[in-house]
Amino acid sequence: MVSPILLIAVPLALAFLTPMVGLASKSARRYMPAIAMLFNFIVAMSLLPKALEAPIVVRTAGWAPPLSLIHISEPTRPLYISYAVFCLK
């Protein structure tokens, strides 16, 4: 079974790697959000049967579930902004 933490870890890792990849190749940087979305779609579909049985709660860094991490990519802006935000629900 696939770990739900991958839904958080992979986009977060790509958010931090995107500026470095952009320095090496601007064309490769454009594909990173699509790669992250495709990966998350595959992981989400593999977790769907488990999620239909019961809610999946993932504790990241020991924080309780009301604290969440949101990954935001904005490829439409001129400088391509990608960042992660912690927020309370």
C-alpha positions in Angstrom: 0.0 0.0 0.0 1.2 3.5 -0.8 1.8 5.9 2.1 -0.4 9.0 2.2 2.5 11.1 3.3 3.7 11.0 -0.3 0.8 13.3 -1.2 2.6 15.9 1.0 6.2 15.1 0.6 6.6 14.9 -3.2 5.0 18.3 -4.0 6.8 19.9 -1.1 10.2 18.5 -2.4 9.4 19.6 -5.9 8.5 23.1 -4.6 11.9 23.4 -3.1 13.7 21.9 -6.1 11.9 23.9 -8.8 14.1 27.1 -8.5 17.3 25.0 -8.7 16.0 23.1 -11.7 15.0 26.4 -13.2 18.6 27.6 -13.0 19.8 24.6 -15.0 16.9 24.4 -17.5 13.9 26.7 -17.9 12.1 24.2 -20.1 12.4 21.4 -17.5 11.0 23.7 -14.8 7.8 24.0 -16.7 7.1 20.3 -16.4 7.6 20.0 -12.7 4.0 21.0 -11.7 2.6 18.5 -14.2 4.8 15.8 -12.8 3.7 16.5 -9.2 0.1 16.6 -10.2 0.4 13.3 -12.1 2.2 11.7 -9.2 -0.4 12.9 -6.7 -3.2 11.7 -9.0 -1.7 8.2 -9.1 -1.1 8.1 -5.3 -4.6 9.4 -4.6 -6.2 6.8 -6.9 -4.2 4.0 -5.1 -5.4 5.3 -1.8 -9.1 5.7 -2.8 -10.2 2.2 -1.7 -8.8 2.7 1.8 -10.3 6.3 2.0 -13.7 5.0 1.1 -13.6 2.6 4.1 -12.5 5.2 6.7 -10.9 8.6 6.8 -7.1 8.8 6.4 -5.4 11.0 9.0 -1.7 11.8 8.5 0.3 13.4 11.3 3.2 15.3 9.9 6.1 16.2 12.2 3.9 15.2 15.1 1.4 18.0 14.6 -2.3 17.3 15.2 -4.6 17.2 12.1 -6.0 20.8 12.5 -2.6 22.1 11.3 -2.2 21.6 7.6 0.4 22.1 5.0 -0.6 23.6 1.6 1.6 23.5 -1.5 1.0 26.3 -3.9 2.4 26.5 -7.4 1.8 29.5 -9.6 3.3 28.7 -13.0 1.3 31.5 -14.7 3.3 34.3 -13.0 6.4 35.6 -14.8 8.9 34.3 -12.1 7.1 31.0 -11.5 6.3 31.1 -7.7 6.1 27.8 -5.8 5.8 27.7 -2.0 4.4 25.8 0.9 2.2 27.3 3.6 1.3 26.0 7.1 -2.2 27.0 8.2 -4.8 26.2 10.8 -8.2 24.8 9.7 
